[in-house]
Amino acid sequence: MKALILNSGMGSRMGVLTKEHPKCMTEIIHGETIISRQLKQLSDMDIKNVVITTGYYDNVLAEYCRELDLPLQIQFVHNPRYKDTNYIYSIYCARDYLDDDILLMHGDLVFCDGVLENIIESEESCMAVSSTLSLPEKDFKAVVDNGYVKKVGIEFFDNALAAQPLYKLKKEDFNKWMGKITEYCENGNTSVYAENALNELDGACNIRALDVKDELCSEIDNPEDLKCVCEILKKVEC
């Protein structure tokens, strides 16, 4: 299994916190950053091969990851169009390195060890959802039918659960999604979410909705999100 971490975004909603480095290098607790936490968790779970897409401050991020000196083989893939494309294009740029089962996550995602362990141990492709959290207005929701994810997007509210961009994808399922991502990008449709391509497959990727309930699994989009996640990390060991 390979981990794919998407870190090509500008992180503009973080304000001055991303003035000199990408958002994933934002400190969350005790000198630990989002990306250092993710990479340590992957190493602890015996995931050794990691693909990281880069954009904004790519050399700063690469050097920082190397200085962590973790027992990981990291392939950095730069998205040269990071300023005017969405992460669908970053995945497309990394396509030649994604030849295995894929653990896919956004670079601003903070989660507890138990969530990651359950995702990795799933025998099926899966996505992290929560049946206990309220549906967010502007963030991802997953339309779920008979336990499987049929659609993912910010616009769905009916038959939906709060969802986070943390997936385990078996190779054959990821290849179906990658084929549609390639079609989108080669047709110039690079400003949408990768999930727009996924939705066209109408459940063909066989992604189980893995319910993490109230366990920590949250993106950090702005300083308010950062404050909330930091408070959770201070209160619980995860």
Secondary structure, DSSP 8 states (H G I E B T S, - for coil): -EEEEEE----GGGGGGGSSS-GGG-EEETTEEHHHHHHHHHHHTT--EEEEEE-TTHHHHHHHHHHT--S-EEEEEE-TTTTT--HHHHHHHTGGG--S-EEEEETTEEE-HHHHHHHHH-SS-EEEEESSS---SSS-EEEEETTEEEEEESS--TTEEEEEEEEEE-HHHHHHHHHHHHHHHHTT--SS-HHHHHHTTTTTT--EEEE-TTS-EEE--SHHHHHHHHHHHHHS--
